[in-house]
Amino acid sequence: MKLSKGKILLLFDKIKSRFIEELSSIPDFALYHFSLKSKVKQPTIVFAGTMIHARIPRMARALKDSGAKYNLVLLCKKDKYDPKLSNDCFDKIELFKNKWGVKRLVKQYDSNLTVFHSFGPPYGAANIVV
């Protein structure tokens, strides 16, 4: 089997991405264990997923237009986030690099006033939130 130059470069890019993700989990693991729970004072809907889809900002826009008094937060993987798909309806956008980053962010919003809407595919972050 002969590999083309493009396939080899793609393979090295995937290996590099995976290596950076694993390396960045060390500080995120420590931050997760030392972070405190945040006090959520207003009803909040957290949209959590690995890759942003066009339907998520549309859902958030519909909530804002309906007059609902929710803080809308988007949790998305840093390298899968596309600002063109996001609009100004989110009150806060939090980006993460790995599973410990997701866990740390979820811990900040863990409250009786918070509803999590997890989405996918891919379902990596959605499985952690649930």
DSSP file (Angstrom, degrees, kcal/mol; ACC not computed):
  #  RESIDUE AA STRUCTURE BP1 BP2  ACC     N-H-->O    O-->H-N    N-H-->O    O-->H-N    TCO  KAPPA ALPHA  PHI   PSI    X-CA   Y-CA   Z-CA
    1    1 A M              0   0    0      0, 0.0     2,-0.5     0, 0.0     0, 0.0   0.000 360.0 360.0 360.0 124.2    0.0    0.0    0.0
    2    2 A K        -     0   0    0      0, 0.0     2,-0.4     0, 0.0     0, 0.0  -0.842 360.0-148.9-101.2 128.5    1.5    3.3   -1.1
    3    3 A L        -     0   0    0     -2,-0.5     2,-0.1     4,-0.0     0, 0.0  -0.801  12.8-134.1 -97.1 134.2    0.7    6.4    0.9
    4    4 A S     >  -     0   0    0     -2,-0.4     4,-2.0     1,-0.1     5,-0.2  -0.361  26.4-107.8 -79.2 166.2    0.5    9.7   -0.9
    5    5 A K  H  > S+     0   0    0      1,-0.2     4,-2.3     2,-0.2     5,-0.2   0.876 119.4  54.7 -62.0 -38.3    2.2   12.8    0.6
    6    6 A G  H  > S+     0   0    0      1,-0.2     4,-2.1     2,-0.2    -1,-0.2   0.894 107.8  48.6 -63.9 -40.3   -1.2   14.3    1.5
    7    7 A K  H  > S+     0   0    0      2,-0.2     4,-2.2     1,-0.2    -1,-0.2   0.876 111.1  50.4 -67.9 -37.1   -2.2   11.2    3.5
    8    8 A I  H  X S+     0   0    0     -4,-2.0     4,-2.4     2,-0.2    -2,-0.2   0.910 111.1  48.4 -66.4 -42.2    1.1   11.2    5.3
    9    9 A L  H  X S+     0   0    0     -4,-2.3     4,-2.2     1,-0.2    -2,-0.2   0.889 111.3  50.7 -65.2 -38.4    0.7   14.9    6.2
   10   10 A L  H  X S+     0   0    0     -4,-2.1     4,-2.2     2,-0.2    -2,-0.2   0.906 109.6  50.8 -64.3 -41.4   -2.8   14.3    7.4
   11   11 A L  H  X S+     0   0    0     -4,-2.2     4,-2.3     1,-0.2    -2,-0.2   0.926 111.5  46.9 -62.0 -46.0   -1.6   11.4    9.6
   12   12 A F  H  X S+     0   0    0     -4,-2.4     4,-2.5     1,-0.2    -1,-0.2   0.863 110.4  53.8 -65.1 -35.2    1.1   13.5   11.2
   13   13 A D  H  X S+     0   0    0     -4,-2.2     4,-2.3     2,-0.2    -1,-0.2   0.906 109.9  47.1 -65.4 -41.0   -1.4   16.3   11.7
   14   14 A K  H  X S+     0   0    0     -4,-2.2     4,-2.4     2,-0.2    -2,-0.2   0.902 112.5  49.5 -66.7 -40.8   -3.8   13.9   13.6
   15   15 A I  H  X S+     0   0    0     -4,-2.3     4,-2.4     2,-0.2    -2,-0.2   0.922 112.2  48.2 -63.4 -43.9   -0.9   12.6   15.7
   16   16 A K  H  X S+     0   0    0     -4,-2.5     4,-2.4     2,-0.2    -2,-0.2   0.913 111.7  49.9 -62.8 -43.5    0.2   16.1   16.6
   17   17 A S  H  X S+     0   0    0     -4,-2.3     4,-2.2     1,-0.2    -2,-0.2   0.916 112.1  47.1 -62.2 -44.0   -3.3   17.1   17.5
   18   18 A R  H  X S+     0   0    0     -4,-2.4     4,-2.3     2,-0.2    -1,-0.2   0.892 111.4  51.7 -65.0 -40.4   -3.8   14.1   19.7
   19   19 A F  H  X S+     0   0    0     -4,-2.4     4,-2.5     2,-0.2    -2,-0.2   0.914 110.7  47.6 -62.9 -44.3   -0.4   14.7   21.4
   20   20 A I  H  X S+     0   0    0     -4,-2.4     4,-2.4     2,-0.2    -1,-0.2   0.895 111.1  52.0 -65.0 -39.7   -1.3   18.3   22.2
   21   21 A E  H  X S+     0   0    0     -4,-2.2     4,-0.7     2,-0.2    -2,-0.2   0.922 112.7  44.3 -62.7 -44.3   -4.7   17.3   23.5
   22   22 A E  H >< S+     0   0    0     -4,-2.3     3,-0.6     1,-0.2     4,-0.4   0.896 113.9  50.1 -67.5 -39.9   -3.1   14.7   25.9
   23   23 A L  H >< S+     0   0    0     -4,-2.5     3,-1.0     1,-0.2    -2,-0.2   0.875 108.3  52.6 -67.0 -37.0   -0.4   17.1   27.0
   24   24 A S  H 3X S+     0   0    0     -4,-2.4     4,-1.3     1,-0.2    -1,-0.2   0.639  93.7  73.6 -75.6 -12.0   -2.9   19.8   27.7
   25   25 A S  H <X S+     0   0    0     -4,-0.7     4,-2.4    -3,-0.6    -1,-0.2   0.744  82.8  69.9 -73.3 -19.5   -4.9   17.5   29.9
   26   26 A I  H <> S+     0   0    0     -3,-1.0     4,-1.7    -4,-0.4    -1,-0.2   0.969 105.2  36.2 -63.6 -53.9   -2.3   17.6   32.7
   27   27 A P  H  > S+     0   0    0      0, 0.0     4,-2.7     0, 0.0    -1,-0.2   0.877 117.3  53.7 -67.9 -32.8   -2.9   21.3   33.7
   28   28 A D  H  X S+     0   0    0     -4,-1.3     4,-2.2     2,-0.2    -2,-0.2   0.863 105.5  54.1 -67.2 -34.0   -6.7   20.9   33.1
   29   29 A F  H  X S+     0   0    0     -4,-2.4     4,-1.6     2,-0.2    -1,-0.2   0.926 111.7  44.7 -62.0 -45.1   -6.7   17.9   35.4
   30   30 A A  H  X S+     0   0    0     -4,-1.7     4,-1.5     1,-0.2    -2,-0.2   0.916 112.7  50.9 -65.9 -43.2   -5.1   19.9   38.2
   31   31 A L  H  X S+     0   0    0     -4,-2.7     4,-1.3     1,-0.2    -1,-0.2   0.865 106.5  56.1 -63.2 -35.4   -7.4   22.9   37.5
   32   32 A Y  H  < S+     0   0    0     -4,-2.2     3,-0.3     1,-0.2    -1,-0.2   0.926 109.4  44.9 -61.4 -45.0  -10.5   20.6   37.7
   33   33 A H  H  < S+     0   0    0     -4,-1.6    -1,-0.2     1,-0.2    -2,-0.2   0.748 119.4  41.0 -74.5 -23.1   -9.6   19.4   41.2
   34   34 A F  H  < S+     0   0    0     -4,-1.5    -1,-0.2    -5,-0.1    -2,-0.2   0.514  91.8 104.4-101.2  -5.8   -8.7   22.8   42.5
   35   35 A S     <  -     0   0    0     -4,-1.3     2,-0.3    -3,-0.3     3,-0.0  -0.467  63.2-136.0 -78.2 149.0  -11.6   24.8   40.9
   36   36 A L        -     0   0    0     -2,-0.1     2,-0.3     1,-0.1    -2,-0.1  -0.671  26.7 -96.6 -99.5 155.8  -14.5   25.8   43.0
   37   37 A K        -     0   0    0     -2,-0.3     2,-0.2     1,-0.1    71,-0.2  -0.531  40.6-130.3 -69.4 135.1  -18.1   25.6   42.1
   38   38 A S        -     0   0    0     69,-0.4     2,-0.8    70,-0.3    -1,-0.1  -0.590  15.8-119.4 -84.0 148.6  -19.4   28.8   40.7
   39   39 A K        -     0   0    0     -2,-0.2     2,-0.6    72,-0.0    72,-0.1  -0.812  23.2-154.6 -90.5 110.0  -22.6   30.3   42.1
   40   40 A V        +     0   0    0     -2,-0.8    73,-0.1    70,-0.2    72,-0.1  -0.772  15.6 178.3 -85.2 120.0  -25.1   30.6   39.2
   41   41 A K        +     0   0    0     -2,-0.6    -1,-0.1     1,-0.1    -2,-0.0   0.610  61.5  45.6-100.3 -14.8  -27.5   33.3   40.2
   42   42 A Q  S    S-     0   0    0     29,-0.0    28,-0.1    71,-0.0    29,-0.1  -0.949  99.4 -86.6-129.4 147.6  -29.7   33.4   37.1
   43   43 A P        -     0   0    0      0, 0.0    28,-2.5     0, 0.0     2,-0.4  -0.303  54.2-168.5 -54.8 132.1  -31.4   30.5   35.1
   44   44 A T  E     -ab  71 114A   0     69,-2.6    71,-2.6    26,-0.2     2,-0.5  -0.967  22.6-156.9-131.7 139.2  -28.9   29.3   32.6
   45   45 A I  E     -ab  72 115A   0     26,-2.8    28,-2.5    -2,-0.4     2,-0.6  -0.981  15.0-160.9-113.8 122.9  -29.0   27.1   29.6
   46   46 A V  E     -ab  73 116A   0     69,-3.0    71,-3.3    -2,-0.5     2,-0.7  -0.917   4.5-157.1-107.4 118.0  -25.6   25.5   28.7
   47   47 A F  E     -ab  74 117A   0     26,-3.3    28,-3.4    -2,-0.6     2,-0.5  -0.857  20.2-174.8 -92.6 115.3  -25.2   24.2   25.1
   48   48 A A  E     +ab  75 118A   0     69,-2.4    71,-2.2    -2,-0.7     2,-0.3  -0.952  18.0 128.2-122.6 125.9  -22.4   21.6   25.3
   49   49 A G  E     - b   0 119A   0     26,-2.1    28,-0.5    -2,-0.5    71,-0.1  -0.983  56.9-117.8-164.4 164.7  -20.9   19.8   22.3
   50   50 A T  S    S+     0   0    0     72,-0.8    27,-1.4    69,-0.5     2,-0.4   0.925 101.6  24.8 -74.6 -46.0  -17.6   18.9   20.6
   51   51 A M  S    S-     0   0    0     71,-0.4    -1,-0.2    68,-0.2     2,-0.2  -0.977  85.2-119.5-125.8 132.3  -18.4   20.7   17.3
   52   52 A I        -     0   0    0     28,-0.8     2,-0.3    -2,-0.4    34,-0.0  -0.464  27.3-160.2 -72.0 137.9  -20.8   23.5   16.8
   53   53 A H    >   -     0   0    0     -2,-0.2     3,-1.2     1,-0.1    -1,-0.0  -0.831  28.6-114.9-114.8 156.5  -23.7   22.9   14.4
   54   54 A A  T 3> S+     0   0    0     -2,-0.3     4,-1.2     1,-0.3    -1,-0.1   0.781 111.1  62.9 -63.4 -27.3  -25.8   25.5   12.7
   55   55 A R  H 3> S+     0   0    0      1,-0.2     4,-2.2     2,-0.2    -1,-0.3   0.780  92.0  65.5 -71.3 -24.4  -29.0   24.5   14.6
   56   56 A I  H <> S+     0   0    0     -3,-1.2     4,-2.3     2,-0.2    -1,-0.2   0.952 103.3  42.8 -67.5 -50.3  -27.5   25.4   18.0
   57   57 A P  H  > S+     0   0    0      0, 0.0     4,-2.6     0, 0.0    -1,-0.2   0.858 113.1  55.3 -63.2 -31.2  -27.2   29.2   17.4
   58   58 A R  H  X S+     0   0    0     -4,-1.2     4,-2.1     2,-0.2    -2,-0.2   0.910 108.6  47.3 -65.3 -40.3  -30.7   29.1   15.8
   59   59 A M  H  X S+     0   0    0     -4,-2.2     4,-2.0     2,-0.2    -1,-0.2   0.916 113.2  48.4 -64.5 -42.8  -32.1   27.5   18.9
   60   60 A A  H  X S+     0   0    0     -4,-2.3     4,-2.3     1,-0.2    -2,-0.2   0.900 110.4  51.1 -65.0 -40.5  -30.4   30.1   21.1
   61   61 A R  H  X S+     0   0    0     -4,-2.6     4,-2.8     1,-0.2    -1,-0.2   0.904 108.4  52.2 -63.1 -41.0  -31.7   32.9   18.9
   62   62 A A  H  X S+     0   0    0     -4,-2.1     4,-1.5     1,-0.2    -1,-0.2   0.887 109.2  50.2 -63.3 -38.6  -35.2   31.5   19.2
   63   63 A L  H  <>S+     0   0    0     -4,-2.0     5,-1.4     2,-0.2     4,-0.4   0.923 112.5  46.3 -64.2 -43.9  -34.9   31.5   23.0
   64   64 A K  H ><5S+     0   0    0     -4,-2.3     3,-1.3     1,-0.2    -2,-0.2   0.914 112.4  50.4 -64.3 -42.6  -33.7   35.1   23.0
   65   65 A D  H 3<5S+     0   0    0     -4,-2.8    -1,-0.2     1,-0.3    -2,-0.2   0.771 101.6  62.4 -68.7 -24.9  -36.4   36.2   20.6
   66   66 A S  T 3<5S-     0   0    0     -4,-1.5    -1,-0.3    -5,-0.2    -2,-0.2   0.600 114.8-114.9 -76.5  -8.8  -39.1   34.6   22.7
   67   67 A G  T < 5 +     0   0    0     -3,-1.3    -3,-0.2    -4,-0.4    -2,-0.1   0.584  57.4 161.0  87.8  10.5  -38.2   36.9   25.6
   68   68 A A      < -     0   0    0     -5,-1.4     2,-1.1     1,-0.1    -1,-0.3  -0.397  40.9-133.8 -66.4 141.7  -37.0   34.1   27.9
   69   69 A K        +     0   0    0     -2,-0.1     2,-0.4     2,-0.0    -1,-0.1  -0.488  57.4 130.0 -97.6  63.1  -34.8   35.3   30.7
   70   70 A Y        -     0   0    0     -2,-1.1     2,-0.5    -7,-0.1   -26,-0.2  -0.888  58.8-127.5-114.8 145.3  -32.0   32.8   30.5
   71   71 A N  E     -a   44   0A   0    -28,-2.5   -26,-2.8    -2,-0.4     2,-0.5  -0.807  30.2-148.8 -80.4 131.9  -28.2   33.2   30.3
   72   72 A L  E     -a   45   0A   0     -2,-0.5    19,-2.2    17,-0.2    20,-1.5  -0.928  17.5-177.3-110.6 123.9  -27.1   31.2   27.2
   73   73 A V  E     -ac  46  92A   0    -28,-2.5   -26,-3.3    -2,-0.5     2,-0.5  -0.950  13.3-153.2-122.9 137.7  -23.7   29.6   27.3
   74   74 A L  E     -ac  47  93A   0     18,-2.2    20,-3.3    -2,-0.4     2,-0.5  -0.955   5.3-168.4-112.0 125.0  -21.9   27.7   24.6
   75   75 A L  E     +ac  48  94A   0    -28,-3.4   -26,-2.1    -2,-0.5     2,-0.3  -0.966  24.5 156.6-108.1 122.5  -19.3   25.0   25.5
   76   76 A C  E     - c   0  95A   0     18,-2.0    20,-1.8    -2,-0.5   -26,-0.2  -0.987  47.6 -94.7-147.0 151.2  -17.4   23.9   22.4
   77   77 A K  E >>  - c   0  96A   0    -27,-1.4     3,-1.2   -28,-0.5     4,-0.7  -0.466  36.1-127.8 -68.9 138.3  -14.0   22.3   21.6
   78   78 A K  G >4 S+     0   0    0     18,-3.3     3,-0.6     1,-0.3    -1,-0.1   0.869 105.7  42.8 -58.4 -44.0  -11.5   25.0   20.7
   79   79 A D  G 34 S+     0   0    0     17,-0.3    -1,-0.3     1,-0.2    18,-0.1   0.533 115.9  49.8 -84.6  -3.8  -10.3   23.5   17.4
   80   80 A K  G <4 S+     0   0    0     -3,-1.2   -28,-0.8   -30,-0.2     2,-0.4   0.381  85.0 108.0-109.2   0.8  -13.9   22.6   16.3
   81   81 A Y    <<  -     0   0    0     -4,-0.7     3,-0.1    -3,-0.6   -30,-0.0  -0.652  47.6-168.5 -84.0 131.8  -15.4   26.1   17.0
   82   82 A D    >>  -     0   0    0     -2,-0.4     3,-1.4     1,-0.1     4,-1.0  -0.955  11.9-159.1-120.7 110.6  -16.3   28.2   14.0
   83   83 A P  T 34 S+     0   0    0      0, 0.0    -1,-0.1     0, 0.0    -2,-0.0   0.739  89.7  67.4 -63.3 -20.8  -17.2   31.8   14.9
   84   84 A K  T 34 S+     0   0    0      1,-0.2    -3,-0.0    -3,-0.1    -2,-0.0   0.837 101.5  47.3 -66.9 -30.6  -19.1   32.2   11.6
   85   85 A L  T <4 S+     0   0    0     -3,-1.4    -1,-0.2     2,-0.1     2,-0.2   0.775 101.8  77.7 -80.3 -26.2  -21.7   29.7   12.8
   86   86 A S     <  -     0   0    0     -4,-1.0     2,-0.2   -29,-0.1   -32,-0.0  -0.505  64.4-167.0 -82.0 151.6  -22.1   31.4   16.2
   87   87 A N    >   -     0   0    0     -2,-0.2     3,-0.9   -30,-0.0    -2,-0.1  -0.658  40.4 -86.4-126.2-172.8  -24.1   34.6   16.5
   88   88 A D  T 3  S+     0   0    0      1,-0.2    -2,-0.0    -2,-0.2     0, 0.0   0.304 101.5  92.3 -81.6  12.0  -24.5   37.2   19.2
   89   89 A C  T 3   +     0   0    0    -32,-0.1     2,-0.4     2,-0.0    -1,-0.2   0.712  64.6  88.4 -80.9 -18.9  -27.2   35.4   21.0
   90   90 A F    <   -     0   0    0     -3,-0.9   -17,-0.2     1,-0.2     3,-0.1  -0.640  62.1-157.4 -81.5 133.4  -24.8   33.6   23.4
   91   91 A D  S    S+     0   0    0    -19,-2.2     2,-0.3    -2,-0.4   -18,-0.2   0.796  81.6  11.9 -76.0 -28.7  -24.0   35.5   26.6
   92   92 A K  E     -c   73   0A   0    -20,-1.5   -18,-2.2    -3,-0.1     2,-0.5  -0.991  61.7-158.1-150.6 139.7  -20.8   33.5   27.1
   93   93 A I  E     -c   74   0A   0     -2,-0.3     2,-0.5   -20,-0.2   -18,-0.2  -0.980  13.0-170.6-121.3 119.1  -18.8   31.2   24.9
   94   94 A E  E     -c   75   0A   0    -20,-3.3   -18,-2.0    -2,-0.5     2,-0.4  -0.939   4.6-161.3-112.4 127.1  -16.4   28.8   26.7
   95   95 A L  E     -c   76   0A   0     -2,-0.5     2,-0.3   -20,-0.2   -18,-0.2  -0.861   7.2-170.3-109.4 143.0  -13.9   26.8   24.7
   96   96 A F  E     -c   77   0A   0    -20,-1.8   -18,-3.3    -2,-0.4   -17,-0.3  -0.850  20.9-155.9-128.5 164.7  -12.1   23.6   25.9
   97   97 A K  S    S+     0   0    0     -2,-0.3     2,-0.2     1,-0.2   -72,-0.1   0.691  73.0   1.3-109.4 -28.6   -9.3   21.4   24.7
   98   98 A N  S  > S-     0   0    0    -74,-0.1     4,-1.7   -73,-0.0     3,-0.4  -0.844  85.4 -78.6-152.5-178.0   -9.9   18.1   26.3
   99   99 A K  H  > S+     0   0    0      1,-0.2     4,-2.4    -2,-0.2     5,-0.1   0.825 124.4  54.5 -65.3 -31.6  -12.2   16.1   28.6
  100  100 A W  H  > S+     0   0    0      2,-0.2     4,-2.1     1,-0.2    -1,-0.2   0.835 105.2  54.3 -71.4 -30.4  -10.8   17.6   31.8
  101  101 A G  H  > S+     0   0    0     -3,-0.4     4,-2.1     2,-0.2    -2,-0.2   0.897 109.3  48.0 -65.1 -40.4  -11.6   21.1   30.4
  102  102 A V  H  X S+     0   0    0     -4,-1.7     4,-2.8     2,-0.2     5,-0.2   0.937 111.5  49.6 -63.5 -47.2  -15.2   20.0   29.8
  103  103 A K  H  X S+     0   0    0     -4,-2.4     4,-2.0     1,-0.2    -2,-0.2   0.889 110.6  50.4 -61.2 -39.4  -15.5   18.6   33.3
  104  104 A R  H  X S+     0   0    0     -4,-2.1     4,-1.3     2,-0.2    -1,-0.2   0.914 112.7  45.7 -65.0 -43.0  -14.0   21.8   34.8
  105  105 A L  H  X S+     0   0    0     -4,-2.1     4,-1.1     1,-0.2    -2,-0.2   0.890 111.8  51.2 -68.5 -39.0  -16.5   24.0   32.9
  106  106 A V  H  X S+     0   0    0     -4,-2.8     4,-0.5     1,-0.2     3,-0.4   0.884 105.9  56.4 -64.1 -37.8  -19.4   21.8   33.7
  107  107 A K  H >< S+     0   0    0     -4,-2.0     3,-0.6     1,-0.2   -69,-0.4   0.853 102.8  55.9 -61.5 -34.8  -18.4   22.0   37.4
  108  108 A Q  H 3< S+     0   0    0     -4,-1.3   -70,-0.3     1,-0.2    -1,-0.2   0.838 113.9  38.8 -66.2 -32.4  -18.6   25.8   37.2
  109  109 A Y  H 3< S+     0   0    0     -4,-1.1     2,-0.8    -3,-0.4    -1,-0.2   0.348  80.4 126.2-101.7   6.2  -22.2   25.7   35.9
  110  110 A D    <<  +     0   0    0     -3,-0.6     2,-0.3    -4,-0.5   -70,-0.2  -0.536  39.9 118.1 -71.3 108.5  -23.5   22.8   38.1
  111  111 A S  S >  S-     0   0    0     -2,-0.8     3,-1.1     3,-0.1   -72,-0.0  -0.972  77.5-104.8-161.5 165.3  -26.5   24.2   39.9
  112  112 A N  T 3  S+     0   0    0     -2,-0.3    -2,-0.1     1,-0.2    -1,-0.0   0.657 119.3  58.2 -71.9 -15.4  -30.3   23.8   40.2
  113  113 A L  T 3  S+     0   0    0    -73,-0.1   -69,-2.6   -71,-0.1     2,-0.4   0.353  92.3  89.3 -93.7   5.0  -30.7   26.9   38.0
  114  114 A T  E <   -b   44   0A   0     -3,-1.1     2,-0.4   -71,-0.2   -69,-0.2  -0.870  51.9-169.5-112.7 136.0  -28.8   25.3   35.1
  115  115 A V  E     -b   45   0A   0    -71,-2.6   -69,-3.0    -2,-0.4     2,-0.5  -0.986  14.5-148.7-117.9 130.9  -30.1   23.2   32.2
  116  116 A F  E     -b   46   0A   0     -2,-0.4     2,-0.6   -71,-0.2   -69,-0.2  -0.870   9.1-168.7-101.6 129.2  -27.6   21.4   30.0
  117  117 A H  E     -b   47   0A   0    -71,-3.3   -69,-2.4    -2,-0.5     2,-0.3  -0.939  13.3-166.6-112.8 105.7  -28.4   20.8   26.3
  118  118 A S  E     -b   48   0A   0     -2,-0.6     2,-0.3   -71,-0.2   -69,-0.2  -0.741   9.2-178.3 -95.9 143.0  -25.8   18.4   24.9
  119  119 A F  E     +b   49   0A   0    -71,-2.2   -69,-0.5    -2,-0.3     7,-0.3  -0.908   9.1  99.6-138.5 162.8  -25.5   17.9   21.2
  120  120 A G        -     0   0    0     -2,-0.3     3,-0.1   -71,-0.1   -67,-0.0  -0.894  51.9-133.6-167.6-171.1  -23.5   16.0   18.6
  121  121 A P  S    S+     0   0    0      0, 0.0     2,-0.1     0, 0.0   -70,-0.1   0.625 109.4  46.7 -78.5 163.0  -22.1   14.2   16.6
  122  122 A P  S    S-     0   0    0      0, 0.0   -72,-0.8     0, 0.0   -71,-0.4   0.688  82.2-165.1 -68.5 153.4  -19.4   13.8   17.6
  123  123 A Y     >  +     0   0    0      1,-0.2     4,-2.5    -3,-0.1     5,-0.2   0.161  51.7 112.3 -99.7  16.7  -20.6   13.0   21.1
  124  124 A G  H  > S+     0   0    0      1,-0.2     4,-1.1     2,-0.2    -1,-0.2   0.950  88.3  32.8 -56.0 -56.0  -17.4   13.3   23.1
  125  125 A A  H  > S+     0   0    0     -3,-0.3     4,-2.1     1,-0.2    -1,-0.2   0.862 116.0  58.3 -71.1 -35.9  -18.4   16.4   25.1
  126  126 A A  H  > S+     0   0    0     -7,-0.3     4,-1.9    -4,-0.3    -1,-0.2   0.889 104.9  50.9 -62.2 -39.2  -22.0   15.4   25.2
  127  127 A N  H  < S+     0   0    0     -4,-2.5    -1,-0.2     1,-0.2    -2,-0.2   0.848 109.7  50.4 -67.1 -33.8  -21.2   12.1   26.9
  128  128 A I  H  < S+     0   0    0     -4,-1.1    -2,-0.2    -5,-0.2    -1,-0.2   0.889 109.2  50.9 -71.2 -39.0  -19.1   13.9   29.6
  129  129 A V  H  <        0   0    0     -4,-2.1    -2,-0.2     1,-0.3    -1,-0.2   0.891 360.0 360.0 -65.6 -39.6  -21.9   16.4   30.3
  130  130 A V     <        0   0    0     -4,-1.9    -1,-0.3    -5,-0.2    -2,-0.2   0.502 360.0 360.0 -74.6 360.0  -24.5   13.6   30.8
